Amino acid sequence: MRFLTLAVGILLPAIAQSANIVLSNDDGWAEINIRAVYDKLTRAGNSVVLSAPADNKSGTGSSDAPALPLTKPCEFNSCPTGSPAEGSDASNPRLNYVNSYPVTSMRYGIQTLSPKFFGGPPDLAVAGFNVGANLGTTTLISGTVGAATSAAKQGIPALAFSGSTGSQIPYTTLPPIPSYVTTYTALSTNITQRLLASGKPYLPSNIWLNINYPASTSSSCSQPSEFMFVLSRINAATEGLTPADVRTCGGKTRLPTESAVVGTKGGCFASVSVGEAGTKGDTTAANQAVVLGKLGGLLECLPS
């Protein structure tokens, strides 16, 4: 079921280069998913700074507002009432909250924290993984997508990760940790490292990737090795109006929608859509081809 790679395919280096990464989300800085991704990306050799909302800001899209001092505790009581508008964990200054929206948090990470820790802009922005999928038109209201597209508009290649399974729980949750956390974290790190291994520029200008995972339980799609990534579209094409997609999978020039990919039975199929930051919608076949060239060895075709 492998994709037929294009002539523009790129041979991946054996070892991914370490990168400076700003990490955000819309579920809040103290939610378990973002802390797991922070730890995994750091252990993979990257230099990571977390900059995320002080509280859950799911569904806030591209809302943006100045951060203000806290009039109530951060989520899960992770910082007290009266804390400053921006702050960090007492034991790790790379873990930062911003008392505002995901877009505001991502910008603070790129414009304020990145120069402090990296000496300049980050190489990559990562958002998520989100509690719940962000498929199709949901991208328009997703704070996770809002954070990623904000980064892309600032010239930083960006990835948005979302998982169908999960609920909001604190990073201080005692073991056993839900299995989906470990699975989605490993998958997110894998595709991030594959993109980094492809070399700069990681993505075309103003482009972001929307990656969604199907349901994962202790008995179904529980291991990262069970998952297959499929290149997809964010929105359904309109026959006769929507331009052709990149040519893949036996010569087809129409990619499946991400909703169709994640909803496919009989396997653990994760969608990888290539989007325009300005519209949060699909991009051109040429930009899809760049991503196919970079991730082609990781991508599969849906069963016919």
C-alpha angles and dihedrals in degrees: 000000000000120000117254100245120233128239087255090062115134126217107237119230113248092242126035117237115245113252142197106246134186111207126199142152142176098243094073139266095272097050114117098238098061092045091051091050091047091053095045096047090047092050088051087065101263127132104235133186119190117214113169140145118287089230139022108293100171116159096020095119113191096343112147133186139153113276114250134197113275118266090185134024122284115259114297087012089283092149129016132250110276095035115145122268091259126026146150141226111279092231099039122034090194090071106080138174128202118198094226141056131322092256090052090047094050092049091050089052093050100039103032112019099036095058089047097051103023103029091238143010120333123256094227142009122216126190122193148304087239126213098246133014123287104209132161116330090001085082088074093065101029115115090202090057090042090058093048096047090047089057092048090052088055090055097261118126108238142199126198116199125193133175128206093215127063149062133230110278131157124260087239091068109135121236139307088068113201109269094233090065092060093041098048091042092054092047093049092050092047096055091042091054092046090054091048090049090057090068135231135347085048093189136003117269116288092008129129135179124234111204121185129184127208122234115302124196135164089266104033129048088350099142126062089227090065094062127094123196118222127192107237149166124254094218133027116265121242111231112244093009109056114078118241120275126229113297112257144138104039095339099306116154097196120077121211117252117259089242090057092048096050091043095052112122125221098043147038101262121177120193126229113193126182113220143185112240094217096056102021083226137106124308134212128295088247092060091044088053091056091055092045088053092051099042100025094116089057098046129093137189123243114253112267 
